[in-house]
């Protein structure tokens, strides 16, 4: 085959595989035989971090789940499409970490991590008596026995992610007392956004995943929440925790529970289920369970996620 023909074959194969637009991870702790139709998930807590940044903590209950397809894919206890994490995903190399702590540390079980790239094209696989269509590629699995806590990590490439300037800032290796005071002020200042004219709050919702800003403005549910007496309670300073990630990002969180909390029963005072749901969506977007911040070259702290 000529060099030109080889080049055309490579080009055709690349085009057929499609462009990668996401990478998905599925994690399940389980007992039982994955060759069977069902296995049992193991009760415990899954903590997920991307590039050292904690992004999720999820409880897993013990229950029966199906084993699907010819690949014997176990229905996931935790599903992470990394593109939903926005600017936390670096253009290029990333590392995702799943840590599982079982409720019963004496239980023997298996921890399974599956991954696949999601492309913008669908591939078909035909064989005698079967037909499969998928937009996934580069599928893989790590399945290992465990007792007690287990950690599974995977490095992957995300060429689909934006190249964000703060990704290239130097790592933060320590926090001074002045740094902590500035971060405390940043958190407290954010709690004042739920007040007329709501401009900072609306600004925080621009391009926020999961928030329909057009609907929020149309219904005026942020204003309705304020009128109903909803307020965001600032966390006590001694409850704040600061996580150094090994990179430029620092995570500000509460030692227990969500960083920002509305006063008890506040959302129930908003009239109408649609208005309550809208307000809940908007406030969850503006007041996440944790803040990811970076220190700019001038020494100021900025929220990046």
PyMOL commands that set and color helices and strands:
alter all, ss='L'
color gray80, all
select helices_A, chain A and resi 3-17+82-88+165-168+177-193+199-205+213-219+221-227+237-239+267-269+273-286
alter helices_A, ss='H'
color red, helices_A
select strands_A, chain A and resi 20-31+38-41+44-50+53-60+64-68+73-74+78-81+92-102+108-127+130-147+150-158+232-233+240-244+250-254+261-262+291-295+301-303
alter strands_A, ss='S'
color yellow, strands_A
deselect
rebuild
show_as cartoon
